[in-house]
Amino acid sequence: MRYTIEGGVALHVRERGGGTPALLFLHYYGGTSRTWDGVTARLSDHHHTIAFDARGWGASDAPPNGYTIAQLADDALALIRALHVERFVVIGHSMGGKVAQKLAARRPAGLEGLVLIAPAAARPTVLDAFREQVAHAYDSAESIVWSIDNVLTALPLIADQRRAIVEDSLGGSIDAKRAWPEHMMLESFEDELARISVPTLVLAGERDRVEPADLVRREVVARIPGASFAVVPGSGHLIPLEAPEAVADAITSFVASAGG
């Protein structure tokens, strides 16, 4: 399904299941809504899951502008309104985790919980050499495969997952691909994290080379009041793809403990 949100941008959305609160999934830089398929398939028997392609990715519109953390948070909230969702939990991975922090700091009506998976920090500590590597990571199928094997994962993926990652990463618009390494990665709003007032769970991959567990603990967990933290054994950065069962189980337990 495609929903046109405020501002006229149409977002491609995958919905499954039913119930409240709804679970809203925000994907990583290079991903799409199908990044979450292994997770939502395990949750949709008991939850309403909503995964969507961010602007510029997958089957969503790719306008020439709007590629900021604040605008992506606006898009997510506009989609919640378009779907008439009253109660929801936001789950964000990597870039989507940074967007989710921005969203939660606004304390929108209906937000009941926050799950951050290998989240990019609101106070970036990014070397120029790494930004340059990221800027060219999705230039070709060969560069994407290299990134999968040498940067993004620690646990093996099946052939269909690897194929989907290549397709999704290649398919992003030029503007979306440029925006993350050029400026979104550098956006800083760490002072806003103290405003997050909903229960929060942060997951990190034990072998993540992009957002190492120690960095996530120091720059994300320590800045969000009352946040809990867990490490996914053996996983690299693509935790929703490498360990979907562990992610789904963690979300299930979190939503139950938060009263959902």
C-alpha positions in Angstrom: 0.0 0.0 0.0 1.0 3.6 -0.6 -0.1 6.4 1.6 0.3 10.1 0.7 1.3 12.0 3.8 1.4 15.8 4.6 3.6 17.5 2.1 2.4 15.3 -0.8 5.0 12.5 -0.4 3.7 9.0 -1.0 5.2 6.3 1.3 5.2 2.6 0.5 3.9 0.7 3.6 3.8 -2.9 4.6 1.2 -3.7 7.3 0.6 -7.0 9.0 -1.6 -8.2 11.9 -3.7 -6.2 14.3 -3.9 -5.0 17.9 -2.6 -2.2 20.0 -0.2 -0.7 20.4 0.9 -0.7 16.8 4.6 -1.3 16.1 6.2 1.3 13.7 9.5 0.2 12.1 12.1 2.6 10.7 14.9 1.0 8.6 18.6 1.6 8.2 20.5 3.6 5.6 20.3 1.4 2.5 17.4 -0.7 3.8 13.6 -0.6 3.0 10.5 -1.9 4.7 11.4 -5.5 3.8 14.5 -5.3 6.0 12.0 -6.0 8.8 10.2 -9.0 7.2 11.9 -11.6 9.4 10.9 -9.6 12.5 7.3 -8.7 11.6 6.5 -12.2 10.5 7.2 -13.3 14.0 5.2 -10.5 15.6 2.1 -10.1 13.4 0.1 -12.9 15.0 -0.3 -10.6 18.0 0.6 -7.1 16.9 -0.2 -4.6 14.2 3.2 -4.1 12.5 3.8 -1.1 10.2 7.1 -1.0 8.2 7.6 1.6 5.5 10.2 2.8 3.0 11.6 6.1 4.0 11.5 8.8 1.4 14.1 8.1 -1.3 14.2 4.4 -0.6 12.3 1.4 -2.0 8.9 2.1 -3.5 8.4 5.5 -1.7 8.6 8.8 -3.5 12.0 10.3 -3.9 11.7 14.1 -3.8 14.9 16.1 -4.2 14.8 17.5 -0.6 13.7 16.6 2.9 16.6 14.3 3.8 17.1 15.4 7.4 16.6 13.6 10.7 13.8 16.0 11.6 12.0 15.5 8.3 12.2 11.8 8.5 10.7 12.0 12.0 8.0 14.2 10.6 7.3 11.7 7.9 6.9 8.9 10.4 4.5 10.9 12.5 2.5 12.0 9.5 2.2 8.3 8.5 0.9 7.4 12.0 -1.8 10.1 11.5 -2.6 9.0 8.0 -3.2 5.5 9.3 -5.3 6.8 12.3 -3.1 5.0 14.8 -3.7 6.1 18.4 -1.2 4.1 20.3 2.2 3.0 19.0 5.7 1.9 19.8 8.6 3.1 17.5 11.3 0.6 16.6 14.3 2.1 14.7 17.5 0.5 13.4 20.7 2.4 12.7 19.7 5.6 10.7 16.1 4.7 11.7 17.3 4.5 15.3 18.6 8.1 15.1 15.3 9.2 13.6 13.4 7.3 16.3 15.3 9.2 19.0 14.4 12.5 17.4 10.7 11.4 17.2 10.5 10.2 20.8 12.2 13.4 22.1 9.2 15.3 20.7 6.8 13.3 23.0 4.1 12.9 20.4 0.6 11.9 21.5 0.1 8.1 21.5 3.8 7.1 21.8 4.1 4.4 24.4 7.6 3.0 23.9 10.9 3.1 22.0 13.1 0.3 20.8 16.5 1.3 19.3 18.5 -1.4 17.4 22.2 -0.6 16.8 21.1 3.1 16.7 23.3 5.9 15.3 24.1 8.3 18.1 22.5 11.8 18.4 26.0 13.0 19.2 28.1 11.7 16.3 31.7 10.8 16.5 32.4 10.0 12.9 35.8 10.1 11.2 36.0 11.6 7.7 37.5 8.4 6.4 34.4 6.4 7.5 32.1 9.0 6.0 33.9 8.6 2.7 33.6 4.8 2.9 29.9 5.1 3.6 29.4 7.5 0.7 30.7 4.9 -1.7 29.4 1.8 -0.1 26.4 1.5 -2.3 28.0 2.5 -5.6 27.7 -0.9 -7.2 26.6 -4.5 -6.5 30.2 -5.4 -5.8 30.7 -2.6 -3.3 27.5 -3.6 -1.5 28.6 -7.2 -1.3 31.9 -6.1 0.1 30.2 -4.0 2.7 27.9 -6.9 3.7 30.8 -9.2 4.3 33.4 -6.8 5.8 31.4 -4.1 7.6 27.7 -4.8 8.1 27.3 -8.4 9.2 28.9 -11.0 11.5 26.4 -13.8 11.2 25.7 -15.4 7.8 22.8 -14.4 5.7 20.9 -16.5 3.3 21.1 -15.8 -0.4 17.6 -14.1 -0.6 18.6 -11.7 2.2 21.9 -10.8 0.4 20.0 -10.3 -2.9 17.5 -8.0 -1.2 20.2 -5.9 0.5 21.9 -5.4 -2.9 18.6 -4.4 -4.6 17.5 -2.1 -1.8 20.9 -0.4 -1.5 21.3 0.1 -5.2 17.7 1.3 -5.5 17.9 4.3 -3.2 17.7 7.7 -4.9 20.9 9.8 -5.4 19.6 12.4 -2.9 18.8 9.8 -0.2 22.2 8.1 -0.7 24.1 11.3 -0.4 22.3 12.8 2.5 23.3 10.4 5.2 27.1 10.6 4.9 27.1 14.2 3.8 25.0 15.7 6.7 22.4 13.4 8.3 25.1 11.3 10.0 26.6 14.5 11.5 23.3 16.0 12.8 23.6 16.5 16.6 20.8 16.7 19.1 22.0 14.8 22.1 20.6 17.4 24.5 17.1 16.5 23.3 17.4 12.9 24.5 16.7 13.8 28.1 13.2 14.7 27.0 12.4 11.1 26.1 9.9 9.9 28.7 8.6 6.6 27.4 10.1 3.1 28.3 13.1 2.5 26.1 15.0 -0.6 25.1 18.3 -0.4 23.3 19.8 -3.4 21.5 23.4 -3.6 20.2 25.2 -6.3 18.2 28.0 -8.0 20.0 30.2 -7.8 16.9 28.9 -4.6 15.4 31.6 -2.7 13.6 29.4 0.3 12.7 27.8 1.1 16.0 29.9 -0.9 18.6 28.1 -2.0 21.8 30.3 0.2 24.0 29.6 3.2 21.9 25.9 2.6 22.0 25.9 2.2 25.7 27.9 5.4 26.2 26.3 7.7 23.6 22.7 6.4 23.5 21.7 4.4 26.6 23.4 6.7 29.1 21.6 9.7 27.6 18.0 8.4 27.7 16.4 8.4 31.1 15.7 4.9 32.4 16.7 3.1 29.2 17.5 -0.6 29.4 20.2 -2.3 27.3 20.9 -5.7 25.9 23.5 -7.2 23.6 22.5 -9.6 20.8 25.1 -12.4 20.9 27.3 -12.8 17.8 25.4 -10.2 15.7 26.9 -7.5 13.6 25.2 -4.3 12.5 22.3 -5.8 10.6 20.6 -7.3 13.6 17.1 -7.4 12.2 18.4 -9.6 9.3 21.1 -11.5 11.2 19.0 -12.3 14.4 15.3 -11.6 13.6 14.1 -14.1 16.2 16.1 -12.4 19.0 14.8 -9.0 17.9 11.2 -10.2 17.8 11.5 -11.8 21.2 13.0 -8.7 22.7 10.2 -6.5 21.3 7.5 -8.9 22.5 8.9 -8.9 26.1 9.4 -5.1 26.0 5.8 -4.4 24.8 4.4 -6.7 27.4 6.5 -5.1 30.2 5.5 -1.6 29.0 1.9 -2.5 29.4 1.0 -2.9 25.7 
